[in-house]
Amino acid sequence: CKIPASPRILLAWDITVPLLTNRFMLADFARWMLLTYAVMALVACLIGLFVRDMKAFIGILQLFGLICAGMTVLFVLVMLLFFRNRMELAFAIDEAGVNALVASRKAKAGNRLAILLGVLAGKPGAVGTGLLARAQENTRLEFSELRWVRFSPASAVISLRDKWFMHVRLYCRPDNYAQAEALVERGLVRAKSKVKPL
């Protein structure tokens, strides 16, 4: 049995990224909160249609709104108090794709703690959240699977998305952004990707 050779790493770096003062992080969080609220509103509509009671519908919608507001406050507190508005990340670009890794020990410990506390408390939601976060600690996207790329030289950020809507942002340093952009463009050409970078 012949083990395939791993692609050669062309560029690797680590960086500390601000969380609450980062427009990309805030946009991602706002998008997820809006999606969550939309799903909750749909559930409230279905419940309202089922019970045929407008007051119940409005009450459920208000409850979901309070849950979203609480999640937002919790997010801000965790980012400020636990992470101190910073996250350590590491990235690598090779001939076939990109890797994004969470390098923060606090984040990794928090993910495992969420799983453990969820198991101990018998809360599948907490276990699921911890498992999802743990799965995102190391994300890989192949150039051949990319469907969307956006270069943001002013912010030194490259946003990538594949056909399954897996999303990765490469937070570059000012001294390596141009090289990272060139490597991503070259990877897209090599993979014969039909993506037109924005």
C-alpha positions in Angstrom: 0.0 0.0 0.0 1.5 3.3 -1.1 0.7 6.3 1.0 0.3 9.5 -1.0 2.8 12.2 -0.3 1.4 15.3 1.4 1.5 18.5 -0.5 4.5 20.7 0.0 3.8 23.7 2.2 4.5 26.9 0.3 3.7 29.5 3.0 2.9 29.1 6.7 2.3 31.8 9.4 0.6 32.5 12.6 -1.2 35.6 13.7 -3.2 37.1 16.5 -6.6 38.4 15.3 -8.9 40.8 17.1 -12.4 39.5 17.6 -14.9 42.2 18.4 -13.0 44.9 16.5 -12.7 42.8 13.4 -15.3 43.6 10.7 -15.1 40.1 9.3 -15.7 38.4 12.6 -18.6 40.7 13.4 -20.1 40.2 9.9 -19.9 36.4 10.3 -21.5 36.6 13.8 -24.2 38.9 12.6 -24.9 36.6 9.7 -25.2 33.6 12.0 -27.4 35.5 14.4 -29.8 36.6 11.6 -29.9 33.1 10.3 -30.7 31.7 13.8 -33.4 34.3 14.3 -34.9 33.6 10.9 -35.1 29.9 11.7 -36.6 30.6 15.1 -39.1 32.9 13.4 -40.0 30.1 11.0 -40.5 27.7 13.9 -42.7 30.4 15.6 -44.8 30.7 12.5 -45.3 27.0 12.2 -46.3 26.8 15.9 -48.6 29.8 15.4 -50.3 28.2 12.4 -50.6 24.9 14.2 -52.3 26.4 17.3 -54.0 29.1 15.3 -53.3 31.7 18.0 -51.7 35.0 17.1 -50.9 35.8 20.7 -48.9 32.5 21.0 -47.1 33.3 17.8 -46.1 36.8 19.0 -45.1 35.4 22.5 -42.9 32.7 20.9 -41.3 35.2 18.6 -40.5 37.5 21.5 -39.1 34.6 23.5 -36.8 33.7 20.5 -35.8 37.4 20.2 -34.8 37.4 23.9 -32.8 34.2 23.4 -30.9 35.8 20.4 -30.2 38.9 22.5 -28.9 36.7 25.3 -26.7 34.8 22.9 -25.3 38.1 21.6 -24.5 39.4 25.1 -22.9 36.0 26.0 -20.8 36.1 22.8 -19.6 39.6 23.6 -18.7 38.7 27.2 -16.9 35.5 26.2 -14.9 37.4 23.6 -13.9 40.2 26.0 -13.4 38.3 29.3 -12.3 34.8 28.2 -10.4 35.6 25.0 -9.5 39.2 25.8 -10.6 40.2 22.3 -7.8 38.1 20.7 -7.6 34.7 18.9 -4.4 33.0 17.9 -4.7 31.4 14.4 -2.3 29.6 12.1 -2.5 29.2 8.4 -0.7 27.2 5.7 -1.0 27.3 1.9 0.3 24.3 0.0 0.1 23.2 -3.6 -3.4 21.7 -3.3 -5.2 24.0 -0.8 -5.2 25.9 2.4 -5.3 25.0 6.1 -6.7 27.2 8.9 -6.0 26.2 12.5 -7.1 27.6 15.8 -3.8 27.9 17.7 -5.3 29.4 20.9 -5.0 27.0 23.8 -7.9 28.8 25.5 -10.2 28.1 22.5 -9.2 24.5 22.4 -9.7 24.1 26.2 -13.1 25.9 25.9 -14.3 23.5 23.2 -13.4 20.5 25.2 -14.9 22.0 28.4 -18.2 22.6 26.6 -18.2 18.9 25.5 -17.4 17.7 29.0 -20.0 20.0 30.8 -22.6 19.1 28.2 -22.0 15.4 28.9 -22.1 15.8 32.7 -25.2 18.0 32.6 -26.9 15.8 30.0 -27.3 18.7 27.6 -26.9 17.5 24.0 -27.0 21.1 22.7 -23.8 22.0 24.7 -22.1 18.7 23.5 -23.0 19.5 19.9 -21.8 23.0 20.2 -18.4 21.8 21.6 -18.1 19.1 19.0 -18.8 21.6 16.1 -16.3 24.1 17.5 -13.7 21.3 17.9 -14.3 20.2 14.3 -13.6 23.8 13.1 -10.2 23.9 14.9 -8.5 22.6 11.8 -10.2 23.4 8.5 -8.9 22.5 5.1 -10.1 23.7 1.7 -8.8 22.3 -1.6 -8.3 24.7 -4.4 -10.2 22.4 -6.8 -13.3 22.7 -4.5 -13.4 26.4 -4.2 -16.4 28.2 -5.5 -15.9 31.7 -4.2 -12.8 33.8 -3.4 -12.5 37.4 -2.3 -9.3 39.3 -1.8 -9.3 42.2 0.7 -5.8 43.7 0.4 -6.6 46.8 2.6 -7.4 44.4 5.5 -4.9 41.7 4.5 -7.7 39.1 4.4 -8.5 36.4 1.8 -12.0 34.9 2.1 -12.6 31.4 0.6 -15.7 29.2 0.3 -16.1 25.8 -1.2 -19.1 24.0 -2.8 -20.4 22.9 0.6 -20.4 26.5 1.9 -17.4 25.8 4.2 -15.9 29.2 4.7 -12.3 30.1 5.6 -10.7 33.5 6.0 -7.0 33.7 5.7 -5.9 36.5 8.0 -2.5 37.5 6.6 0.2 39.8 8.0 1.0 42.9 6.0 4.4 41.4 5.1 3.0 38.2 3.6 -0.4 39.2 2.1 0.9 39.7 -1.5 2.6 36.3 -1.4 -0.5 34.6 0.0 -2.7 36.2 -2.6 -0.3 35.1 -5.4 -0.3 31.5 -4.1 -4.1 31.3 -3.9 -4.4 32.6 -7.4 -1.7 30.2 -8.6 -3.5 27.3 -6.8 -6.8 28.2 -8.5 -5.1 28.2 -11.9 -3.4 24.8 -11.2 -6.7 23.3 -10.0 -8.4 24.6 -13.2 -10.9 26.3 -10.9 -13.7 28.3 -12.5 -13.7 30.7 -9.6 -13.3 34.4 -10.6 -11.7 36.1 -7.6 -13.4 39.3 -6.4 
